[in-house]
Amino acid sequence: MKRKEEIYRSLRPLAEAREIFLRRFAAMDPPRETIPVREALGRVAARPATALRSVPDFHCAAMDGIAVEASRTFGARPESPVIIPKDDPKVCYVDTGDPLPEWADAVVVIEKVEELPHGWEVREAVYPWQNVRKVGEDIVKGETILPARGRISAFDQAALLAAGVLSVEVFRQPRVLVIPTGDELILPEDAPGPLPRGALVESNGQMVASMVAECGAVATLSRPVPDDIEALRQRIASGLSQGYDMILLLAGSSTGSADFTPSVLGGMGEVLVHGVAIMPGKPAVLAAVGERPVVGIPGYPVSAVVCVREFVQPLLFMMQGLERPRPAKVPVTLARKIPSRLGLEEHVRVVVGTVRDRVVALPLAGGAGRLSSLIRADAIIRIPQEASGLAEGERVDAEMLCSEDRVAHNLLAVGSHDLTLDVLCTVLSERTGGRVRLSSSNVGSLGGLKALKNRTAHVAGSHLLDTETGEYNLSYIRDILEGVPVTVVTLVHRWQGFMVRPGNPKGITGVKDLARPDVVFINRQAGSGTRVLLDYEVRKASIEAAAIAGYRNEEYTHMNVAVAVASGAADVGMGIHAAATALGLDFIPVALERYDLVIPSDLLEDAKIQLLLEIVRSEAFKARVLQMGGYEVGDTGRIVAKVG
């Protein structure tokens, strides 16, 4: 079959594409409905609500005491009280909230009154309407108590009910149909065990449906539709006939042979935009079918999120009579340069934290398919389409994806990857109720030390072997961090070695086997401690790096190396024993190495660092580390050296 591809129409700048899309549906009159006030929390008022009665609806006592005519208390003082006879018809006891008798205009608080057998001894004068809630003091009948276009809060509900309003007119929540597409998709509930070859778990649908719900809309997640033009057309037509206000098609929006969304939407309605100058998210399709919005959302998760944030959510807010809330922006300093492609507005995920007096942003690994980057990201940085990137140290605005409080409570760990950092992150979160989080950026040991030099991290993880002395880290620290006082604390000793598939099918026994023509290797990135160790072992074995198939294929974490081996992409990779254990791989030990935390000495008194070290030195943390296998904790928490 001849591969048929469509070429993107002229890519629209993001702002232009959004304007085209929103303007097309701006004239839509959002449907309304009347619902009980008790069910209106979070809904958007379609018209103002006015009070049907005043609150309070009568003059009432604001304090416990006696109701009186204020003039009868004038002149009362502790040393010369006024006595009001008990049988006087114009005096009586009242509790807070009681109606005030018609003749009363004040309340003397009970603390300023002494009850006598024959009367009330008033020791303090009151003025008219003192300690009284007058009619309409809170709300006046006929007053507007709820403006249109506001989201109804718990306080609004209380005020409405108090003012006699039992129902309220609101904008109907937009109903959105989310349709995943693709022959390869399988629902998580249908995949309890190993996936069939080529199958993908459908998870984007839930993510998109939840993002829709965050806007106050109601999402229905459809079962996946196969890559079949007629099946897709029927599902869209069915959604329109069922009255859905918006339809979202997941995947199939690109230009491949099985990407049918653009042609189907063009045949059923009008394609407004196909292709937007953003990355990720370029293949987005914005269309009108039956005068309702239909959006083709790219299949990669990060692309899908960008598309929903930039097009779907603004329209959903507009359909409820609201403007889209603007994300908080925080000025940040970039810890590393970020390259970008000219002509595309790039949205970069970053973690942020306050290091000394600066808010620092660390870019996360790119790739539209990295769902994990969305989990870890604190903010988004937009690189304009006319820029080729951002420089290290540049000051830019970051759009927060979480509370701004996170900035002050994040601990930024940069450097070598280790699974114990994940344990630290978990325990920190547990100990602080989620307030403090360890955000790590895996750039290798050398990259971590350079981050400390540039004052863009709180701590660096390092396991750099000095091949001349056999010592770990200290010589590199003295060289790279000259003039920067640091404290070196051992986190763990760990076994490094070769990870192979169960049963070791290639019969690998040591480093010399890496040069065999039938062995494919997966490497760690330059600058990582694991790469330093490997190169040391390769030199000792008198092997040329060029003789190792896969030497230039690099990953940034031990787990990614383990996955490459487990999946068959490589026969062997170097990494830690714990990563091999986690994925059920066999392990051939090579060296027991020391993995240290390098901490700037001037940050040791930081409460977050203090808590981190307290956890590292705890028996509970050590026990959790030992459970992973491949670690030794005899020196965990020990200060190795103070340098500088």
HUHUDA-V853386 format. One record per pair of residues at least 6 apart in sequence whose ideal C-beta (glycine too) atoms are under 8 Angstrom apart, sorted by the first residue. I is the first residue (numbers start at 1). GAP is how many residues later the second one is. If there is no record, write none. Layout:
I,GAP / I,GAP
//
This chain:
1,256 / 3,254 / 4,253 / 5,250 / 5,251 / 5,252 / 6,249 / 6,253 / 6,256 / 6,257 / 7,248 / 8,247 / 8,266 / 8,267 / 8,274 / 8,275 / 9,264 / 9,265 / 9,266 / 10,265 / 11,264 / 11,265 / 11,266 / 11,271 / 11,332 / 11,333 / 12,8 / 12,261 / 12,263 / 12,264 / 12,265 / 13,263 / 13,264 / 13,332 / 13,372 / 14,262 / 14,263 / 14,264 / 14,296 / 14,331 / 14,371 / 17,256 / 17,259 / 17,267 / 17,269 / 17,294 / 18,292 / 18,293 / 18,296 / 20,252 / 20,253 / 20,266 / 21,251 / 21,252 / 21,265 / 21,272 / 21,290 / 21,294 / 22,292 / 22,293 / 22,296 / 24,248 / 24,264 / 24,269 / 25,263 / 25,268 / 25,290 / 25,293 / 25,294 / 26,292 / 28,263 / 28,291 / 30,16 / 30,141 / 30,142 / 30,144 / 30,289 / 30,290 / 30,291 / 31,140 / 31,141 / 32,14 / 32,137 / 32,138 / 32,139 / 32,140 / 33,136 / 33,137 / 33,139 / 34,133 / 34,134 / 34,135 / 34,136 / 35,8 / 35,132 / 35,133 / 35,135 / 36,130 / 36,131 / 37,120 / 37,123 / 37,124 / 37,128 / 37,129 / 37,130 / 37,131 / 38,119 / 38,123 / 40,112 / 40,116 / 40,117 / 40,120 / 40,128 / 40,130 / 41,111 / 41,112 / 41,113 / 41,116 / 42,109 / 42,110 / 42,174 / 43,108 / 43,109 / 43,125 / 43,127 / 43,128 / 43,130 / 43,173 / 44,105 / 44,106 / 44,107 / 44,108 / 44,126 / 44,127 / 44,172 / 44,276 / 44,277 / 44,278 / 45,101 / 45,102 / 45,103 / 45,104 / 45,105 / 45,106 / 45,107 / 45,123 / 45,124 / 45,125 / 45,126 / 46,102 / 46,123 / 46,124 / 46,125 / 46,275 / 47,101 / 47,122 / 48,96 / 48,98 / 48,99 / 48,100 / 49,95 / 49,96 / 49,97 / 49,111 / 49,116 / 49,119 / 49,120 / 50,92 / 50,93 / 50,94 / 50,95 / 50,115 / 51,88 / 51,89 / 51,90 / 51,91 / 51,92 / 51,94 / 51,112 / 51,113 / 51,114 / 52,89 / 52,111 / 52,112 / 52,113 / 53,88 / 53,110 / 53,111 / 54,81 / 54,82 / 54,85 / 54,86 / 54,87 / 54,109 / 55,81 / 55,82 / 55,83 / 55,84 / 55,104 / 55,107 / 55,108 / 56,77 / 56,78 / 56,79 / 56,80 / 56,81 / 56,82 / 57,78 / 58,41 / 58,42 / 58,77 / 59,40 / 59,41 / 59,45 / 59,73 / 59,74 / 59,75 / 59,76 / 60,37 / 60,38 / 60,39 / 60,40 / 60,72 / 60,73 / 61,6 / 61,33 / 61,34 / 61,35 / 61,36 / 61,37 / 61,39 / 61,46 / 61,70 / 61,71 / 61,72 / 62,34 / 62,45 / 62,69 / 62,70 / 62,71 / 63,33 / 63,44 / 63,46 / 63,47 / 63,68 / 64,30 / 64,31 / 64,32 / 64,45 / 64,46 / 65,28 / 65,29 / 65,42 / 65,43 / 65,44 / 65,45 / 65,47 / 65,48 / 65,66 / 66,18 / 66,25 / 66,26 / 66,27 / 66,28 / 66,41 / 66,42 / 66,44 / 66,47 / 66,54 / 66,56 / 67,24 / 67,25 / 67,26 / 67,27 / 67,33 / 67,34 / 67,37 / 67,39 / 67,40 / 68,16 / 68,22 / 68,23 / 68,36 / 68,38 / 68,39 / 68,40 / 68,54 / 68,58 / 69,21 / 69,34 / 69,35 / 69,36 / 69,37 / 70,35 / 70,36 / 70,55 / 70,56 / 70,57 / 70,58 / 70,59 / 70,60 / 71,57 / 72,10 / 72,12 / 72,18 / 73,9 / 73,33 / 73,35 / 73,49 / 73,51 / 73,52 / 73,53 / 74,51 / 75,7 / 75,50 / 76,6 / 76,46 / 76,47 / 76,48 / 76,49 / 77,46 / 77,47 / 77,48 / 78,45 / 78,46 / 81,33 / 81,40 / 81,41 / 81,42 / 82,39 / 82,40 / 82,43 / 83,33 / 83,36 / 83,37 / 83,38 / 83,39 / 84,7 / 84,35 / 84,36 / 84,38 / 85,6 / 85,33 / 85,34 / 86,30 / 86,32 / 86,33 / 86,34 / 88,31 / 90,11 / 90,13 / 90,14 / 91,29 / 92,9 / 92,12 / 94,6 / 94,13 / 100,7 / 100,32 / 105,23 / 105,24 / 105,27 / 106,20 / 106,21 / 106,22 / 106,23 / 106,24 / 106,25 / 106,26 / 107,19 / 107,23 / 107,24 / 107,25 / 108,14 / 108,16 / 108,18 / 108,23 / 109,22 / 112,10 / 112,11 / 112,12 / 113,7 / 113,8 / 113,9 / 113,10 / 114,6 / 114,7 / 114,9 / 115,6 / 138,24 / 139,6 / 139,20 / 139,23 / 139,24 / 141,22 / 145,11 / 145,14 / 145,15 / 145,18 / 145,20 / 146,6 / 146,10 / 146,13 / 146,14 / 146,22 / 148,173 / 149,172 / 149,173 / 150,6 / 151,65 / 151,171 / 152,16 / 152,18 / 160,6 / 160,8 / 171,148 / 171,149 / 171,150 / 173,43 / 173,44 / 173,45 / 173,147 / 174,43 / 174,44 / 174,71 / 174,72 / 174,142 / 174,145 / 174,146 / 175,42 / 175,43 / 175,45 / 175,68 / 175,69 / 175,70 / 175,71 / 176,33 / 176,36 / 176,41 / 176,42 / 176,43 / 176,44 / 176,68 / 176,69 / 176,70 / 176,71 / 176,72 / 176,140 / 177,42 / 177,43 / 177,45 / 177,62 / 177,65 / 177,67 / 177,69 / 177,70 / 177,71 / 178,27 / 178,30 / 178,31 / 178,34 / 178,41 / 178,42 / 178,43 / 178,44 / 178,70 / 178,72 / 179,43 / 179,45 / 179,46 / 179,53 / 179,56 / 179,57 / 179,60 / 179,68 / 179,69 / 179,70 / 179,71 / 180,22 / 180,24 / 180,25 / 180,41 / 180,42 / 180,43 / 180,44 / 180,45 / 180,70 / 180,71 / 181,43 / 181,44 / 181,45 / 181,46 / 181,51 / 181,68 / 181,69 / 181,70 / 181,71 / 181,79 / 181,80 / 182,18 / 182,20 / 182,42 / 182,44 / 182,45 / 182,69 / 182,70 / 182,76 / 182,117 / 183,43 / 183,44 / 183,75 / 184,14 / 184,15 / 184,16 / 185,14 / 185,15 / 185,16 / 185,17 / 185,39 / 186,9 / 186,10 / 186,13 / 186,14 / 186,15 / 186,16 / 186,38 / 187,14 / 187,15 / 187,36 / 187,37 / 188,13 / 188,14 / 188,15 / 191,8 / 191,10 / 195,6 / 202,22 / 203,98 / 203,168 / 204,46 / 204,47 / 204,93 / 204,95 / 204,97 / 204,100 / 205,16 / 205,17 / 205,19 / 205,45 / 206,15 / 207,94 / 207,97 / 207,98 / 208,11 / 208,40 / 208,42 / 208,89 / 208,96 / 208,100 / 208,104 / 209,10 / 209,11 / 209,12 / 210,9 / 211,94 / 211,97 / 211,98 / 211,101 / 211,102 / 212,6 / 212,7 / 212,36 / 212,96 / 212,100 / 212,101 / 212,104 / 213,6 / 214,99 / 215,98 / 215,101 / 215,102 / 215,105 / 216,100 / 216,101 / 216,104 / 217,28 / 217,29 / 217,99 / 217,102 / 217,103 / 220,24 / 222,13 / 222,17 / 225,6 / 225,7 / 225,10 / 227,25 / 227,31 / 227,33 / 228,32 / 229,31 / 229,34 / 229,35 / 232,17 / 232,20 / 232,28 / 232,29 / 232,32 / 233,31 / 233,34 / 233,35 / 236,11 / 236,13 / 236,28 / 236,29 / 236,32 / 236,53 / 236,58 / 237,31 / 239,8 / 240,7 / 240,49 / 240,50 / 240,52 / 244,48 / 245,47 / 245,48 / 245,74 / 246,46 / 246,47 / 246,48 / 246,49 / 246,66 / 246,69 / 246,70 / 246,73 / 247,42 / 247,45 / 247,46 / 247,47 / 247,48 / 248,46 / 248,47 / 248,49 / 248,60 / 248,64 / 249,12 / 249,16 / 249,36 / 249,45 / 249,46 / 249,47 / 249,48 / 250,47 / 250,49 / 250,54 / 251,8 / 251,10 / 251,46 / 251,47 / 251,48 / 252,6 / 252,7 / 252,8 / 252,9 / 252,44 / 252,47 / 253,6 / 253,8 / 253,9 / 253,21 / 253,30 / 253,31 / 253,32 / 253,43 / 253,44 / 253,45 / 253,46 / 254,29 / 254,44 / 254,45 / 255,28 / 259,24 / 261,24 / 261,35 / 262,9 / 262,12 / 262,23 / 262,34 / 265,6 / 265,20 / 265,22 / 265,24 / 265,29 / 265,31 / 266,21 / 268,21 / 268,22 / 269,18 / 269,19 / 269,20 / 269,21 / 269,25 / 270,17 / 270,18 / 270,19 / 271,14 / 271,15 / 271,16 / 272,14 / 272,15 / 272,16 / 273,11 / 273,12 / 273,13 / 274,9 / 274,10 / 274,11 / 274,12 / 274,22 / 275,7 / 275,8 / 275,9 / 276,6 / 276,8 / 276,34 / 277,66 / 277,67 / 277,68 / 277,108 / 278,6 / 278,28 / 278,32 / 278,66 / 278,67 / 278,68 / 278,69 / 279,61 / 279,62 / 279,65 / 279,66 / 279,67 / 279,68 / 279,89 / 280,18 / 280,20 / 280,22 / 280,23 / 280,26 / 280,67 / 280,88 / 281,17 / 281,22 / 281,23 / 281,25 / 281,26 / 281,29 / 281,66 / 281,87 / 282,16 / 282,21 / 282,62 / 283,13 / 283,15 / 283,20 / 284,11 / 284,12 / 284,13 / 284,14 / 284,19 / 284,23 / 284,27 / 285,10 / 285,11 / 286,7 / 286,9 / 286,10 / 286,25 / 287,6 / 287,7 / 287,8 / 287,9 / 288,6 / 293,22 / 295,12 / 295,16 / 295,17 / 297,6 / 297,7 / 297,10 / 297,11 / 297,15 / 298,6 / 298,9 / 298,70 / 300,68 / 300,69 / 301,67 / 301,68 / 301,69 / 301,70 / 301,73 / 302,47 / 302,65 / 302,66 / 302,67 / 302,68 / 302,69 / 302,71 / 302,72 / 303,65 / 305,69 / 306,41 / 313,11 / 314,10 / 317,6 / 317,7 / 317,8 / 318,6 / 327,53 / 327,72 / 327,73 / 327,74 / 328,71 / 328,72 / 328,76 / 329,68 / 329,69 / 329,70 / 329,71 / 330,22 / 330,29 / 330,49 / 330,67 / 330,68 / 330,70 / 330,74 / 330,77 / 331,28 / 331,64 / 331,65 / 331,66 / 331,67 / 332,18 / 332,20 / 332,27 / 332,28 / 332,29 / 332,47 / 332,49 / 332,63 / 332,64 / 332,65 / 332,66 / 333,25 / 333,26 / 333,27 / 333,28 / 333,60 / 333,61 / 333,62 / 333,123 / 334,26 / 334,27 / 334,29 / 334,47 / 334,56 / 334,57 / 334,58 / 334,59 / 334,60 / 334,61 / 334,62 / 335,25 / 335,26 / 335,27 / 335,28 / 335,57 / 335,77 / 335,79 / 335,106 / 335,116 / 335,119 / 335,121 / 335,122 / 336,26 / 336,27 / 336,56 / 336,107 / 337,52 / 337,53 / 337,54 / 337,55 / 338,8 / 338,10 / 338,25 / 338,43 / 338,45 / 338,51 / 338,52 / 339,49 / 339,50 / 340,6 / 340,8 / 340,43 / 340,47 / 340,48 / 340,49 / 340,50 / 341,47 / 342,43 / 342,44 / 342,45 / 342,46 / 343,42 / 344,41 / 345,37 / 345,38 / 345,39 / 345,40 / 346,36 / 346,37 / 347,33 / 347,34 / 347,35 / 347,36 / 348,15 / 348,16 / 348,18 / 348,32 / 348,33 / 348,34 / 348,35 / 349,14 / 349,15 / 349,24 / 349,25 / 349,27 / 349,28 / 349,30 / 349,31 / 350,11 / 350,12 / 350,13 / 350,14 / 350,27 / 350,28 / 350,29 / 350,30 / 350,31 / 350,48 / 351,10 / 351,11 / 351,13 / 351,25 / 351,26 / 351,27 / 351,28 / 351,59 / 351,61 / 351,88 / 351,90 / 352,7 / 352,8 / 352,9 / 352,10 / 352,26 / 352,27 / 352,46 / 352,54 / 352,55 / 352,58 / 353,6 / 353,7 / 353,9 / 353,54 / 353,57 / 353,58 / 353,59 / 353,86 / 353,105 / 354,6 / 354,53 / 354,54 / 354,56 / 355,57 / 355,100 / 355,101 / 355,102 / 355,103 / 356,99 / 356,246 / 356,247 / 358,97 / 358,98 / 359,48 / 360,52 / 360,96 / 360,97 / 361,18 / 361,20 / 361,35 / 361,37 / 362,50 / 362,52 / 362,77 / 362,79 / 362,94 / 362,95 / 363,18 / 363,78 / 364,6 / 364,9 / 364,12 / 364,13 / 364,77 / 365,8 / 365,77 / 365,191 / 366,7 / 367,6 / 376,63 / 377,24 / 378,20 / 378,22 / 378,23 / 378,24 / 378,28 / 378,29 / 378,32 / 378,61 / 379,19 / 379,20 / 379,21 / 379,22 / 379,23 / 380,18 / 380,19 / 380,21 / 381,9 / 381,15 / 381,16 / 381,17 / 381,18 / 382,17 / 383,6 / 383,7 / 390,6 / 392,62 / 393,61 / 400,6 / 400,7 / 405,30 / 406,31 / 409,23 / 409,26 / 409,27 / 409,28 / 409,199 / 410,26 / 410,27 / 410,28 / 410,29 / 411,17 / 411,25 / 411,26 / 411,27 / 411,28 / 411,47 / 411,48 / 411,197 / 411,198 / 411,201 / 412,27 / 412,28 / 412,29 / 412,44 / 412,45 / 412,46 / 412,47 / 413,8 / 413,25 / 413,26 / 413,27 / 413,28 / 413,35 / 413,44 / 413,45 / 413,46 / 413,47 / 413,48 / 414,26 / 414,27 / 414,29 / 414,33 / 414,34 / 414,37 / 414,38 / 414,42 / 414,43 / 414,45 / 414,46 / 414,47 / 415,27 / 415,28 / 415,29 / 415,30 / 415,32 / 415,33 / 415,34 / 415,36 / 415,42 / 415,45 / 415,46 / 415,47 / 415,183 / 416,26 / 416,28 / 416,29 / 416,32 / 416,45 / 416,46 / 416,47 / 416,112 / 416,113 / 416,114 / 416,179 / 417,23 / 417,25 / 417,44 / 417,111 / 417,139 / 417,140 / 417,141 / 417,142 / 418,43 / 418,45 / 418,73 / 418,74 / 418,76 / 418,140 / 418,158 / 418,177 / 419,139 / 419,140 / 419,157 / 419,159 / 419,160 / 419,163 / 419,209 / 420,71 / 420,72 / 420,175 / 420,205 / 420,208 / 420,211 / 421,17 / 421,19 / 421,40 / 423,198 / 423,201 / 423,202 / 423,205 / 424,14 / 424,188 / 424,191 / 424,192 / 424,197 / 425,12 / 425,13 / 425,14 / 425,15 / 427,188 / 427,193 / 427,194 / 427,197 / 428,8 / 428,9 / 428,10 / 428,183 / 428,184 / 428,187 / 429,7 / 429,8 / 431,180 / 431,184 / 432,179 / 436,172 / 436,175 / 438,174 / 440,21 / 441,10 / 441,16 / 442,114 / 442,115 / 443,8 / 443,84 / 443,113 / 444,80 / 444,81 / 444,82 / 444,83 / 444,84 / 444,85 / 444,87 / 444,112 / 445,15 / 445,16 / 445,17 / 445,18 / 445,19 / 445,28 / 445,31 / 445,82 / 445,83 / 445,84 / 445,87 / 446,18 / 446,30 / 446,34 / 446,81 / 446,82 / 447,80 / 448,9 / 448,12 / 448,13 / 448,14 / 448,150 / 449,11 / 449,13 / 449,27 / 449,28 / 449,31 / 449,32 / 449,149 / 450,30 / 451,6 / 451,9 / 452,8 / 452,29 / 452,32 / 452,34 / 452,146 / 452,148 / 453,27 / 453,28 / 453,31 / 455,145 / 458,141 / 458,142 / 458,145 / 458,148 / 458,150 / 458,151 / 459,138 / 459,139 / 459,140 / 459,150 / 459,153 / 460,137 / 460,138 / 461,30 / 461,134 / 461,135 / 461,136 / 461,137 / 462,10 / 462,11 / 462,14 / 462,15 / 462,67 / 462,133 / 462,134 / 462,136 / 463,9 / 463,10 / 463,31 / 463,66 / 463,67 / 463,130 / 463,131 / 463,132 / 463,133 / 464,8 / 464,9 / 464,12 / 464,65 / 464,68 / 465,6 / 465,7 / 465,64 / 465,67 / 465,68 / 465,71 / 465,126 / 465,128 / 466,6 / 466,8 / 466,9 / 466,10 / 467,65 / 467,69 / 467,72 / 469,6 / 472,121 / 472,122 / 472,124 / 473,15 / 473,121 / 473,123 / 473,125 / 473,167 / 474,14 / 474,166 / 474,167 / 474,169 / 477,9 / 477,11 / 477,121 / 477,166 / 478,165 / 481,117 / 481,162 / 481,163 / 482,162 / 483,161 / 484,116 / 484,160 / 485,115 / 485,116 / 485,117 / 485,157 / 485,158 / 485,159 / 486,112 / 486,113 / 486,114 / 486,115 / 486,156 / 486,157 / 486,158 / 487,111 / 487,112 / 487,113 / 487,114 / 487,117 / 487,152 / 487,154 / 487,155 / 487,156 / 488,108 / 488,109 / 488,110 / 488,111 / 488,151 / 488,152 / 488,153 / 488,154 / 488,155 / 489,107 / 489,108 / 489,109 / 489,110 / 489,124 / 489,127 / 489,148 / 489,149 / 489,150 / 489,151 / 490,104 / 490,105 / 490,106 / 490,107 / 490,145 / 490,146 / 490,147 / 490,148 / 490,150 / 491,104 / 491,105 / 491,106 / 491,125 / 491,145 / 492,103 / 492,133 / 492,139 / 492,140 / 492,141 / 492,144 / 493,99 / 493,100 / 493,101 / 493,102 / 493,138 / 493,139 / 493,140 / 493,141 / 493,142 / 494,82 / 494,83 / 494,84 / 494,98 / 494,99 / 494,101 / 494,136 / 494,137 / 494,138 / 495,81 / 495,82 / 495,92 / 495,94 / 495,95 / 495,96 / 495,97 / 495,98 / 495,135 / 495,136 / 496,34 / 496,37 / 496,78 / 496,79 / 496,80 / 496,81 / 496,93 / 496,94 / 496,95 / 496,96 / 496,97 / 497,77 / 497,78 / 497,80 / 497,83 / 497,90 / 497,91 / 497,92 / 497,93 / 497,94 / 498,10 / 498,12 / 498,13 / 498,74 / 498,75 / 498,76 / 498,89 / 498,90 / 498,92 / 499,62 / 499,63 / 499,66 / 499,73 / 499,74 / 499,75 / 499,76 / 499,80 / 499,81 / 499,86 / 499,87 / 499,88 / 500,6 / 500,8 / 500,65 / 500,71 / 500,72 / 500,85 / 500,86 / 500,87 / 500,88 / 501,64 / 501,65 / 501,67 / 501,70 / 501,84 / 501,85 / 502,82 / 502,83 / 502,84 / 503,83 / 504,82 / 504,84 / 505,66 / 506,7 / 506,10 / 506,12 / 506,13 / 506,65 / 506,66 / 507,6 / 508,6 / 508,11 / 508,63 / 508,64 / 508,80 / 509,79 / 510,31 / 510,78 / 510,80 / 511,23 / 511,26 / 511,27 / 511,29 / 511,30 / 511,32 / 511,79 / 512,29 / 512,31 / 513,6 / 513,59 / 514,7 / 514,24 / 514,29 / 514,34 / 514,58 / 515,28 / 515,29 / 515,32 / 515,33 / 517,32 / 519,30 / 519,52 / 519,53 / 520,29 / 520,30 / 520,49 / 520,50 / 520,51 / 520,52 / 521,27 / 521,28 / 521,29 / 521,30 / 521,32 / 521,49 / 521,50 / 521,51 / 521,52 / 522,28 / 522,31 / 522,33 / 522,39 / 522,42 / 522,43 / 522,47 / 522,48 / 522,50 / 522,51 / 523,8 / 523,11 / 523,27 / 523,28 / 523,29 / 523,30 / 523,31 / 523,32 / 523,50 / 523,51 / 524,6 / 524,7 / 524,10 / 524,30 / 524,31 / 524,32 / 524,37 / 524,50 / 524,51 / 525,6 / 525,29 / 525,30 / 525,31 / 526,28 / 528,28 / 529,64 / 529,66 / 530,28 / 530,44 / 530,45 / 533,41 / 533,57 / 533,58 / 533,60 / 534,40 / 535,10 / 537,53 / 537,54 / 538,7 / 538,10 / 545,6 / 550,20 / 553,17 / 555,6 / 555,9 / 555,18 / 558,17 / 558,18 / 558,20 / 558,21 / 559,20 / 559,23 / 559,24 / 561,9 / 561,12 / 561,13 / 561,14 / 561,18 / 562,11 / 562,13 / 562,17 / 562,18 / 562,20 / 562,21 / 562,23 / 563,20 / 564,6 / 564,9 / 565,6 / 565,7 / 565,8 / 565,18 / 565,20 / 566,17 / 566,18 / 566,19 / 574,16 / 576,54 / 577,10 / 577,12 / 577,52 / 577,53 / 577,54 / 578,50 / 578,51 / 578,52 / 578,53 / 579,6 / 580,6 / 580,7 / 580,50 / 581,6 / 581,47 / 581,48 / 581,49 / 582,46 / 587,43 / 592,40 / 594,41 / 594,46 / 596,44 / 597,19 / 599,10 / 601,41 / 601,43 / 603,6 / 604,6 / 613,24 / 615,6 / 616,20 / 616,21 / 617,19 / 617,20 / 621,15 / 622,11 / 622,14 / 625,6 / 625,8 / 625,11 / 626,7
//
